[in-house]
Amino acid sequence: MSTDTIPTRIIMIGVGGATSSGKTTLAKHLQNCLHDSFIIHQDDFVPPAENLPVDPEYGFANWDDAPGAIDWDRMAAFLSDLKKGGILPSNHQSYDSFNETRTVPVDDDQIVQWRLQSEQVAAIHQEKYGEKLIWALIDGFLLYWDERIISNLDVRAFIRVPEDIAKSRREARSYHTPGEQYLFWLSMYMVLIWEIEGDVWRDPPEYWEKVVWPAYIRAHKHIFEGEDIMGNLNGKVKELVLLESTEASMQQMVNVVIEKILDFSAGTGRVS
């Protein structure tokens, strides 16, 4: 039988966490561990800059507050169609290659071993069910805000990072952005024109304190007991794997999540 005629089953893995928590780095390592896989970045569903809401109090164009930061209808429809059809649309483009990410190496031999295991799991699944397994890694800073997104995820992981660490990492980075090339920041002392050179966004002064971290808290407090983002998970996002970036190395996080992925794929991976 031609591989083109074999039905495809997509297993979706969510890798969430605050901006600069290490989620994209983790997703890329996981992709290397899974022999037939790809990454979908939530950032690819950000509206054009000219369509973003402007914070009424501070005058910032708001790239981070959950309700307006993502085109939720488009992302939900994309994931639903992907899971049903089993094919990544050929016209899907990602801006991630333009973004700066930290290099956090992991053991190459361990990656090879995980990749071999993933090949074995896929081969067994295909022999047993007549389906080709493909893993889709969904990487996002607001991944657990919209139930439509969560419901499409088969394996769910979340990296928690302290504010000071996330802030220092973010300040060292720049981001590719869609849309207009000019944003404006207003304050009671001055009017500053903040230019995005070559469609690359760098945070204006106070953007972290006024927008980024408060938006992160609002978008995630519902999944923690007492709405304390440094507390325990409350179970609202079922089977969410919490990864502590200050306690686990990137290698350890890779190992924890890939074990979960392969267990799901080999056991309950075939869902109705």
Backbone bond lengths (Angstrom), bond angles and torsions (degrees), N, CA, C in turn:
res aa  C-N    CA-C-N  psi(-1)  N-CA   C-N-CA  omega(-1)  CA-C   N-CA-C  phi
1 M - - - 1.466 - - 1.527 109.88 -
2 S 1.322 117.37 132.91 1.453 121.40 177.74 1.514 110.09 -65.82
3 T 1.334 115.66 142.05 1.473 119.22 178.40 1.523 111.85 -62.67
4 D 1.366 116.37 -21.36 1.458 119.59 179.93 1.526 112.11 -70.78
5 T 1.351 116.58 -21.50 1.457 120.19 -177.10 1.518 112.99 -98.52
6 I 1.336 117.21 -3.47 1.463 120.68 -179.87 1.527 109.76 -79.05
7 P 1.334 118.72 128.51 1.473 120.49 176.38 1.528 110.74 -58.14
8 T 1.314 115.52 148.80 1.460 121.34 -177.95 1.517 110.39 -113.06
9 R 1.320 116.25 135.98 1.461 121.59 172.46 1.521 108.50 -114.30
10 I 1.330 115.39 121.95 1.463 122.08 178.15 1.524 109.06 -92.84
11 I 1.323 116.20 125.89 1.464 121.27 171.03 1.527 107.09 -105.96
12 M 1.323 116.34 122.08 1.463 121.66 -175.10 1.518 111.17 -100.92
13 I 1.321 114.93 129.58 1.463 122.39 -179.36 1.523 108.77 -116.83
14 G 1.312 117.36 119.84 1.452 120.82 177.49 1.520 111.38 -90.62
15 V 1.325 116.04 131.88 1.467 122.04 175.73 1.526 106.87 -124.96
16 G 1.338 115.80 98.84 1.448 120.69 -176.28 1.518 112.44 -111.64
17 G 1.322 114.66 175.32 1.452 120.82 179.96 1.506 110.22 151.86
18 A 1.307 116.58 168.70 1.458 121.38 179.53 1.519 110.61 -62.14
19 T 1.314 116.18 160.70 1.448 120.31 171.38 1.530 109.67 -52.83
20 S 1.317 117.04 136.62 1.470 123.57 178.04 1.530 113.16 65.37
21 S 1.326 116.87 25.43 1.467 120.10 177.87 1.522 112.90 -84.76
22 G 1.333 116.63 -16.40 1.459 120.88 -177.31 1.512 113.24 107.60
23 K 1.339 117.14 7.49 1.465 120.72 -174.84 1.527 112.83 -65.41
24 T 1.329 117.60 -40.22 1.466 119.68 -179.82 1.522 110.36 -68.82
25 T 1.320 116.85 -39.62 1.462 120.46 176.47 1.522 110.32 -61.17
26 L 1.331 116.84 -44.99 1.461 120.69 177.73 1.527 110.65 -61.08
27 A 1.322 117.38 -45.32 1.464 120.58 -179.37 1.520 111.38 -59.84
28 K 1.313 117.25 -39.00 1.466 120.17 -179.35 1.527 111.30 -69.49
29 H 1.319 117.33 -36.36 1.469 119.35 175.24 1.530 110.25 -66.98
30 L 1.319 116.72 -40.30 1.460 119.72 178.40 1.530 110.80 -63.34
31 Q 1.318 115.94 -38.22 1.463 118.94 177.09 1.530 111.17 -59.53
32 N 1.318 116.37 -39.26 1.467 120.10 177.69 1.524 112.08 -66.99
33 C 1.332 116.56 -24.78 1.466 120.90 -179.92 1.524 112.53 -81.56
34 L 1.319 117.18 -19.83 1.465 121.77 -173.56 1.521 108.76 -111.20
35 H 1.322 115.92 118.29 1.460 119.77 -166.54 1.522 114.52 -66.68
36 D 1.324 118.47 -24.96 1.462 121.52 179.11 1.518 107.36 -131.12
37 S 1.323 116.37 88.73 1.467 120.09 -171.64 1.521 110.44 -152.51
38 F 1.324 114.38 163.81 1.461 120.80 175.38 1.519 108.10 -151.97
39 I 1.337 116.53 167.39 1.459 122.49 -178.11 1.528 109.29 -115.58
40 I 1.326 115.50 135.51 1.456 122.68 169.45 1.525 106.63 -110.61
41 H 1.323 116.87 122.78 1.465 121.21 -178.22 1.529 109.68 -97.49
42 Q 1.314 116.30 127.65 1.465 120.15 179.02 1.528 111.39 -58.95
43 D 1.307 117.21 -29.03 1.454 121.04 179.24 1.527 112.23 -58.31
44 D 1.335 117.15 -23.14 1.461 119.90 179.73 1.525 112.34 -72.83
45 F 1.338 116.41 -5.30 1.458 120.56 178.99 1.529 111.46 -112.03
46 V 1.332 116.08 17.68 1.461 121.06 174.26 1.531 108.57 -73.82
47 P 1.322 118.36 134.86 1.469 119.80 177.64 1.526 110.91 -64.12
48 P 1.331 117.98 160.08 1.471 120.21 173.26 1.529 110.19 -57.40
49 A 1.311 115.72 150.15 1.466 120.70 -175.07 1.516 112.24 -54.60
50 E 1.342 116.58 -37.05 1.455 118.96 -176.98 1.527 112.44 -69.81
51 N 1.345 117.45 -14.33 1.462 121.02 179.42 1.523 113.35 -99.19
52 L 1.331 116.95 -1.83 1.457 119.74 -179.47 1.527 111.12 -75.02
53 P 1.332 116.94 146.53 1.463 118.54 175.93 1.517 111.10 -69.92
54 V 1.310 115.45 150.63 1.459 121.32 175.70 1.516 108.04 -102.82
55 D 1.328 115.67 128.82 1.457 119.64 -179.05 1.529 109.06 -60.13
56 P 1.341 117.93 123.30 1.471 120.49 -174.47 1.519 113.96 -67.54
57 E 1.324 116.64 -25.64 1.468 119.56 -177.06 1.514 112.72 -87.32
58 Y 1.368 116.42 -40.47 1.459 119.82 -172.15 1.530 114.10 -108.91
59 G 1.335 117.66 -13.52 1.453 119.42 177.69 1.509 115.14 83.08
60 F 1.341 118.21 3.47 1.455 120.91 178.08 1.522 110.57 -75.24
61 A 1.312 117.70 142.67 1.460 120.57 161.62 1.529 105.68 -70.12
62 N 1.315 116.55 126.19 1.467 120.58 -168.44 1.524 111.47 -98.74
63 W 1.343 114.86 106.25 1.458 121.97 179.38 1.523 112.06 -89.68
64 D 1.318 119.53 -1.94 1.457 121.00 -165.67 1.518 116.54 -123.05
65 D 1.323 119.51 -20.89 1.454 120.38 -176.86 1.523 109.40 -75.80
66 A 1.320 116.50 128.29 1.463 122.31 -167.35 1.532 115.41 -51.68
67 P 1.341 119.75 -49.11 1.475 118.20 -173.92 1.522 114.46 -56.00
68 G 1.342 117.15 -37.32 1.460 119.24 -175.50 1.507 115.42 -109.62
69 A 1.336 117.67 -7.07 1.461 120.50 -173.09 1.520 113.50 -77.78
70 I 1.337 117.46 -20.78 1.467 122.45 -177.75 1.521 108.54 -129.88
71 D 1.318 116.68 143.12 1.455 121.31 170.23 1.529 106.58 -80.53
72 W 1.333 115.67 87.09 1.459 121.32 -170.21 1.524 112.66 -64.88
73 D 1.312 117.29 -38.74 1.465 119.62 179.78 1.527 110.40 -62.56
74 R 1.312 116.29 -42.94 1.472 120.09 -178.91 1.517 111.23 -67.76
75 M 1.334 117.29 -41.63 1.460 119.75 -179.86 1.524 111.19 -67.38
76 A 1.339 117.12 -43.20 1.460 120.35 -179.49 1.524 111.03 -62.60
77 A 1.323 116.40 -42.67 1.464 120.14 179.37 1.526 110.72 -66.13
78 F 1.323 116.55 -39.10 1.464 121.23 179.80 1.530 110.65 -61.24
79 L 1.337 116.96 -49.12 1.460 120.28 -178.45 1.519 111.97 -66.37
80 S 1.320 116.39 -39.89 1.458 120.00 178.73 1.526 110.88 -62.71
81 D 1.326 116.36 -45.23 1.468 120.52 179.00 1.522 111.26 -65.18
82 L 1.331 115.87 -38.83 1.459 120.54 179.88 1.527 110.47 -63.15
83 K 1.311 116.10 -43.99 1.460 119.75 -177.99 1.526 111.53 -68.01
84 K 1.327 116.45 -38.59 1.461 120.31 179.79 1.527 111.61 -72.66
85 G 1.328 116.56 -43.10 1.457 120.22 -174.64 1.513 114.85 -86.20
86 G 1.354 115.94 -27.03 1.460 119.71 178.19 1.512 114.53 74.94
87 I 1.347 116.81 14.76 1.463 119.95 -177.39 1.524 109.45 -132.76
88 L 1.336 116.43 129.85 1.459 121.11 174.49 1.522 108.38 -76.09
89 P 1.335 118.81 122.29 1.465 120.24 -178.57 1.527 111.99 -55.65
90 S 1.322 115.95 136.91 1.469 120.85 -176.80 1.521 112.22 -66.52
91 N 1.334 116.97 -21.93 1.465 119.97 -178.07 1.522 112.95 -92.38
92 H 1.354 117.27 3.18 1.470 118.84 179.08 1.516 109.91 -72.94
93 Q 1.322 117.25 125.82 1.455 122.56 179.81 1.520 109.68 -120.16
94 S 1.329 115.01 143.39 1.456 120.28 179.98 1.519 110.22 -115.71
95 Y 1.336 114.93 141.09 1.465 120.97 176.23 1.523 112.40 -89.23
96 D 1.339 117.32 -0.63 1.462 119.86 -171.23 1.522 112.66 -60.62
97 S 1.317 117.90 -33.01 1.470 119.49 -176.78 1.528 112.17 -63.82
98 F 1.346 117.15 -17.67 1.457 120.95 178.81 1.528 111.97 -84.77
99 N 1.329 116.64 -16.78 1.463 120.82 -173.85 1.520 111.82 -85.96
100 E 1.319 115.25 151.66 1.454 121.16 177.21 1.529 109.60 -87.15
101 T 1.345 116.54 130.85 1.462 120.42 175.92 1.518 109.53 -131.38
102 R 1.317 115.21 150.23 1.460 119.85 178.47 1.520 109.99 -72.29
103 T 1.334 115.33 147.12 1.454 120.32 173.29 1.527 108.50 -91.45
104 V 1.328 115.99 115.66 1.467 121.42 179.06 1.523 106.97 -126.20
105 P 1.331 117.58 94.53 1.466 119.75 -174.20 1.522 112.79 -70.72
106 V 1.320 114.93 152.37 1.460 122.14 172.29 1.522 107.32 -129.07
107 D 1.315 115.81 171.54 1.464 121.42 -175.47 1.534 110.94 -68.12
108 D 1.344 116.88 119.66 1.462 121.21 -178.17 1.529 111.75 -63.39
109 D 1.316 116.61 -37.96 1.466 119.36 -179.85 1.519 111.07 -64.03
110 Q 1.329 116.59 -37.43 1.460 120.10 178.10 1.522 110.87 -66.14
111 I 1.327 115.86 -39.30 1.468 120.38 177.02 1.527 110.36 -59.96
112 V 1.325 116.17 -44.69 1.468 121.02 179.51 1.525 110.72 -60.34
113 Q 1.330 116.70 -42.43 1.458 120.34 -179.66 1.528 111.44 -64.13
114 W 1.322 116.86 -43.36 1.464 119.91 178.39 1.527 110.48 -64.08
115 R 1.312 116.16 -38.95 1.465 119.84 -179.54 1.531 111.08 -63.55
116 L 1.325 116.27 -42.03 1.458 120.26 177.50 1.522 110.89 -62.59
117 Q 1.335 116.00 -41.09 1.465 119.19 178.14 1.524 111.56 -63.88
118 S 1.339 116.12 -38.84 1.458 118.98 179.16 1.522 110.96 -65.35
119 E 1.318 117.49 -37.07 1.462 121.34 176.50 1.528 110.84 -62.83
120 Q 1.332 116.39 -40.85 1.463 120.55 179.31 1.528 110.85 -65.53
121 V 1.330 116.79 -43.93 1.465 121.12 178.92 1.531 110.00 -60.47
122 A 1.338 116.31 -44.40 1.464 120.54 -179.33 1.525 111.43 -65.01
123 A 1.323 116.48 -40.13 1.472 120.40 -179.77 1.524 111.33 -64.79
124 I 1.327 116.00 -42.21 1.462 120.36 179.27 1.528 110.37 -65.74
125 H 1.316 116.14 -41.85 1.463 120.45 179.69 1.528 110.62 -62.35
126 Q 1.327 115.83 -44.06 1.460 118.70 -178.89 1.527 111.48 -65.22
127 E 1.324 116.15 -39.82 1.459 119.76 179.28 1.527 110.80 -65.57
128 K 1.327 116.25 -39.31 1.461 120.37 -175.30 1.520 113.18 -79.15
129 Y 1.345 116.17 -40.05 1.459 119.67 -172.83 1.530 114.16 -114.60
130 G 1.329 117.42 -6.97 1.459 120.00 -178.10 1.509 113.22 69.78
131 E 1.332 116.58 28.36 1.459 121.93 -178.99 1.526 110.85 -124.65
132 K 1.312 115.00 143.89 1.460 121.25 173.69 1.528 108.75 -89.12
133 L 1.321 116.30 127.88 1.462 120.41 178.32 1.523 110.71 -89.22
134 I 1.316 115.48 132.45 1.465 121.88 172.48 1.519 107.61 -131.88
135 W 1.322 115.84 136.42 1.462 121.12 -179.95 1.525 109.97 -102.71
136 A 1.324 116.07 128.24 1.463 121.71 176.51 1.521 108.69 -112.08
137 L 1.310 116.59 118.82 1.462 122.42 179.44 1.525 108.31 -95.36
138 I 1.330 116.23 121.62 1.459 121.70 -178.14 1.530 107.62 -106.94
139 D 1.312 115.86 113.27 1.465 122.74 -173.62 1.524 108.63 -107.54
140 G 1.356 116.98 124.67 1.449 117.24 -178.60 1.514 115.51 -162.21
141 F 1.330 115.32 149.04 1.467 120.90 -179.23 1.523 111.73 -87.63
142 L 1.343 116.76 -7.68 1.470 121.50 176.94 1.531 109.78 -132.09
143 L 1.319 115.69 36.71 1.453 120.73 -169.07 1.525 113.87 -68.53
144 Y 1.331 117.45 -25.07 1.461 119.96 -173.82 1.528 112.27 -112.11
145 W 1.329 115.63 31.45 1.461 120.73 179.29 1.526 112.34 -98.17
146 D 1.333 117.44 -39.07 1.456 122.53 -175.78 1.530 109.73 -105.16
147 E 1.322 116.85 122.90 1.459 121.89 -175.99 1.528 111.99 -60.94
148 R 1.320 117.84 -29.79 1.464 120.09 178.78 1.516 111.49 -64.41
149 I 1.319 115.98 -34.46 1.469 120.19 177.47 1.525 109.41 -72.82
150 I 1.326 115.87 -48.06 1.467 121.29 -177.97 1.523 111.04 -57.50
151 S 1.326 117.34 -41.29 1.463 121.37 -174.94 1.523 112.44 -65.44
152 N 1.300 117.97 -21.26 1.460 121.10 179.25 1.526 112.69 -85.80
153 L 1.333 116.92 -10.18 1.464 120.79 -175.50 1.521 110.90 -89.11
154 D 1.330 116.39 128.46 1.465 121.45 178.90 1.526 111.89 -88.83
155 V 1.329 116.57 -34.44 1.463 123.10 176.69 1.526 106.51 -126.98
156 R 1.349 116.89 134.75 1.462 121.00 -172.37 1.517 110.57 -128.87
157 A 1.326 116.19 124.41 1.464 121.27 179.05 1.523 109.16 -130.47
158 F 1.333 115.33 148.51 1.458 121.23 -178.17 1.520 108.70 -140.50
159 I 1.327 116.70 124.76 1.469 121.47 177.75 1.519 108.99 -95.23
160 R 1.330 116.24 123.29 1.463 120.53 176.78 1.525 108.94 -99.45
161 V 1.313 115.18 133.93 1.462 120.85 -178.83 1.528 108.29 -135.30
162 P 1.330 118.46 138.54 1.469 120.46 176.30 1.528 111.02 -63.41
163 E 1.309 115.64 152.34 1.462 120.29 -175.95 1.527 112.59 -58.45
164 D 1.329 117.90 -43.74 1.465 119.04 -174.72 1.532 111.55 -63.83
165 I 1.313 117.12 -36.25 1.462 120.16 179.43 1.521 110.64 -70.34
166 A 1.339 116.20 -45.35 1.461 119.88 178.93 1.530 110.90 -60.87
167 K 1.330 116.63 -41.13 1.464 121.14 -178.56 1.527 111.25 -63.60
168 S 1.320 117.12 -45.22 1.466 119.76 -178.18 1.527 111.47 -65.72
169 R 1.339 116.26 -37.14 1.466 119.55 177.61 1.527 110.95 -67.44
170 R 1.323 115.63 -43.64 1.462 119.88 -178.24 1.515 111.15 -62.71
171 E 1.309 116.77 -39.95 1.463 120.25 -178.19 1.526 112.61 -64.39
172 A 1.331 115.82 -21.08 1.461 120.12 -179.11 1.526 112.43 -90.52
173 R 1.334 117.22 0.29 1.458 120.61 -173.23 1.522 112.24 -117.19
174 S 1.328 114.62 165.06 1.459 121.70 169.62 1.521 107.66 -131.59
175 Y 1.334 116.17 161.14 1.457 121.46 -173.48 1.516 110.83 -131.64
176 H 1.322 115.74 138.74 1.458 119.97 171.64 1.522 108.63 -73.96
177 T 1.325 116.32 140.69 1.459 120.38 -178.66 1.519 110.79 -131.29
178 P 1.339 117.16 147.99 1.455 120.59 172.51 1.512 110.93 -84.97
179 G 1.312 118.11 158.56 1.457 120.92 167.73 1.508 115.11 92.61
180 E 1.319 116.09 -150.21 1.448 122.87 -172.88 1.527 112.57 -62.02
181 Q 1.350 115.51 160.55 1.452 120.46 -175.72 1.533 112.95 -103.88
182 Y 1.313 118.07 5.76 1.459 119.06 -179.69 1.531 111.05 -133.02
183 L 1.309 115.86 133.06 1.456 121.87 172.71 1.520 107.59 -125.09
184 F 1.317 115.30 156.15 1.457 118.88 -176.83 1.524 110.17 -123.77
185 W 1.314 113.97 137.48 1.462 119.89 177.14 1.520 108.45 -119.01
186 L 1.318 116.82 128.01 1.449 121.63 -178.69 1.523 109.57 -112.91
187 S 1.298 117.09 139.40 1.462 120.25 172.34 1.522 108.54 -138.47
188 M 1.309 117.46 170.29 1.456 121.04 -177.96 1.524 111.27 -70.95
189 Y 1.348 117.24 -12.29 1.453 119.77 -177.05 1.519 113.26 -105.22
190 M 1.331 117.96 -25.47 1.461 119.54 -173.92 1.511 110.10 -158.91
191 V 1.298 115.21 165.73 1.447 121.45 169.07 1.522 105.77 -115.24
192 L 1.326 115.54 120.57 1.457 121.36 -176.78 1.524 109.16 -114.40
193 I 1.327 117.40 125.00 1.454 120.87 172.55 1.519 107.23 -89.73
194 W 1.323 114.76 116.18 1.466 121.13 -176.35 1.528 108.37 -101.87
195 E 1.335 118.08 106.60 1.457 120.91 -175.30 1.521 110.62 -88.05
196 I 1.317 115.27 137.50 1.457 121.11 173.81 1.512 107.40 -98.30
197 E 1.306 116.90 103.91 1.454 121.04 -175.40 1.523 109.38 -79.83
198 G 1.343 115.23 124.60 1.456 119.22 178.60 1.509 113.05 60.53
199 D 1.336 117.54 34.66 1.468 122.46 -179.98 1.520 112.45 61.63
200 V 1.332 117.65 30.50 1.460 121.25 178.19 1.526 108.76 -112.47
201 W 1.327 114.79 124.61 1.465 120.67 -176.97 1.516 110.85 -95.72
202 R 1.321 115.92 130.48 1.463 121.78 166.78 1.516 106.79 -123.55
203 D 1.341 116.05 140.16 1.458 119.86 -173.99 1.520 112.41 -61.66
204 P 1.338 117.59 133.27 1.459 119.96 171.06 1.524 110.30 -72.08
205 P 1.319 118.27 166.79 1.459 121.38 179.34 1.531 112.25 -54.44
206 E 1.327 115.00 136.75 1.467 123.87 176.11 1.524 113.99 71.93
207 Y 1.328 118.09 1.97 1.466 119.41 -178.83 1.523 111.08 -62.84
208 W 1.328 116.64 -37.56 1.463 119.57 179.17 1.522 110.87 -61.32
209 E 1.333 116.28 -52.25 1.459 121.25 -175.13 1.522 113.22 -67.72
210 K 1.328 115.56 -36.55 1.459 119.90 -174.42 1.527 113.03 -87.84
211 V 1.338 116.99 -29.37 1.458 119.72 -172.46 1.527 113.42 -123.16
212 V 1.341 117.58 -57.67 1.460 120.69 -167.11 1.523 112.92 -60.97
213 W 1.332 116.91 -58.16 1.461 118.81 -174.08 1.527 112.92 -70.83
214 P 1.338 119.01 -41.36 1.469 117.74 174.92 1.530 112.61 -59.47
215 A 1.335 117.30 -36.92 1.468 120.64 178.68 1.522 110.59 -67.24
216 Y 1.325 116.46 -38.64 1.468 120.55 177.50 1.527 110.72 -61.46
217 I 1.328 116.81 -44.10 1.466 120.78 179.67 1.530 110.49 -62.83
218 R 1.323 116.74 -46.91 1.472 119.84 -179.40 1.525 111.68 -60.57
219 A 1.328 116.77 -36.84 1.467 120.54 -175.27 1.516 113.63 -79.00
220 H 1.355 117.68 -16.10 1.466 119.63 -173.32 1.519 115.13 -123.31
221 K 1.327 118.36 -10.84 1.460 119.24 -175.11 1.525 112.15 -62.33
222 H 1.339 117.91 -24.74 1.464 120.57 -177.43 1.517 113.29 -69.70
223 I 1.350 118.36 -14.56 1.465 119.52 -178.75 1.531 112.31 -98.39
224 F 1.345 117.18 3.67 1.461 121.29 -179.08 1.526 111.37 -118.69
225 E 1.309 116.12 148.26 1.461 121.29 177.84 1.528 110.14 -60.84
226 G 1.324 115.31 132.52 1.457 120.09 179.26 1.509 113.12 64.53
227 E 1.321 117.52 15.71 1.470 123.29 -178.20 1.525 112.14 56.73
228 D 1.324 115.80 29.84 1.460 122.56 177.34 1.524 108.26 -97.59
229 I 1.334 117.50 108.15 1.466 120.58 -173.83 1.524 113.16 -66.33
230 M 1.334 117.49 -12.91 1.472 120.38 175.84 1.529 111.11 -101.86
231 G 1.339 116.41 6.56 1.460 120.93 -179.90 1.522 112.72 -93.56
232 N 1.331 115.96 -158.94 1.466 121.45 -178.71 1.517 111.19 -85.26
233 L 1.323 115.46 152.41 1.457 120.40 173.47 1.525 109.37 -64.31
234 N 1.336 117.03 147.56 1.470 120.28 -178.83 1.528 113.40 -103.01
235 G 1.325 117.61 0.77 1.456 120.72 176.41 1.513 115.48 88.41
236 K 1.322 118.32 0.50 1.466 119.69 179.77 1.522 111.99 -64.50
237 V 1.331 116.48 -34.05 1.462 120.02 170.61 1.520 105.85 -99.58
238 K 1.300 116.24 105.60 1.466 121.70 -171.02 1.532 111.37 -66.51
239 E 1.352 113.35 139.07 1.465 122.36 176.35 1.532 112.95 55.46
240 L 1.310 115.92 34.37 1.458 120.42 176.65 1.520 109.99 -78.22
241 V 1.316 117.00 125.67 1.463 122.88 179.11 1.531 107.98 -88.95
242 L 1.330 116.73 117.10 1.461 121.64 -179.62 1.517 109.33 -94.12
243 L 1.324 116.18 122.63 1.461 122.71 -179.14 1.524 108.65 -112.00
244 E 1.323 116.58 123.34 1.462 121.42 -179.84 1.526 109.08 -93.33
245 S 1.324 116.56 112.26 1.465 120.23 -174.35 1.518 113.15 -67.82
246 T 1.337 117.14 -22.03 1.468 120.02 179.90 1.527 112.02 -87.39
247 E 1.321 116.93 -9.37 1.466 120.48 -177.46 1.522 112.71 -113.64
248 A 1.310 117.50 -25.48 1.463 121.12 -177.07 1.531 110.30 -117.10
249 S 1.326 115.71 139.90 1.461 120.18 174.81 1.525 109.10 -75.49
250 M 1.322 116.69 166.06 1.456 120.07 176.48 1.523 110.56 -59.87
251 Q 1.326 117.38 -38.14 1.466 120.20 177.98 1.526 110.90 -61.64
252 Q 1.322 116.44 -42.44 1.461 119.86 179.52 1.521 111.17 -65.51
253 M 1.320 116.99 -39.19 1.461 119.72 178.32 1.522 110.94 -65.87
254 V 1.320 116.60 -41.18 1.466 120.28 176.20 1.526 109.99 -57.83
255 N 1.325 116.24 -47.57 1.464 120.66 -177.53 1.532 112.13 -61.41
256 V 1.332 116.37 -44.46 1.466 120.58 -178.74 1.527 110.70 -61.64
257 V 1.336 115.95 -47.00 1.461 119.15 -174.76 1.525 111.29 -73.90
258 I 1.323 118.13 -40.33 1.463 119.05 -178.64 1.525 110.67 -66.60
259 E 1.323 118.47 -34.90 1.464 120.65 175.34 1.529 110.42 -61.80
260 K 1.328 116.00 -42.28 1.467 120.74 178.23 1.532 110.56 -63.09
261 I 1.323 116.04 -42.79 1.466 120.77 -179.16 1.524 110.99 -62.82
262 L 1.327 116.35 -48.00 1.453 119.79 -176.79 1.525 111.88 -70.61
263 D 1.330 117.22 -34.12 1.468 119.90 175.08 1.524 110.15 -62.63
264 F 1.318 116.10 -45.80 1.458 120.10 178.51 1.529 110.85 -62.38
265 S 1.320 115.66 -45.07 1.458 120.88 -176.33 1.518 112.11 -64.98
266 A 1.330 116.06 -38.19 1.455 120.18 -178.57 1.522 112.84 -81.39
267 G 1.324 115.97 -26.63 1.467 119.16 -174.78 1.505 112.84 -103.91
268 T 1.321 116.53 -77.41 1.467 120.51 -175.90 1.515 111.50 -99.71
269 G 1.323 116.37 17.27 1.459 119.39 -178.35 1.498 114.40 -61.33
270 R 1.324 116.85 -27.04 1.460 118.42 179.17 1.523 108.31 -92.87
271 V 1.326 114.65 97.14 1.469 119.76 -177.44 1.514 108.83 -106.78
272 S 1.341 115.50 159.99 1.462 119.40 -179.32 1.521 109.85 -81.50
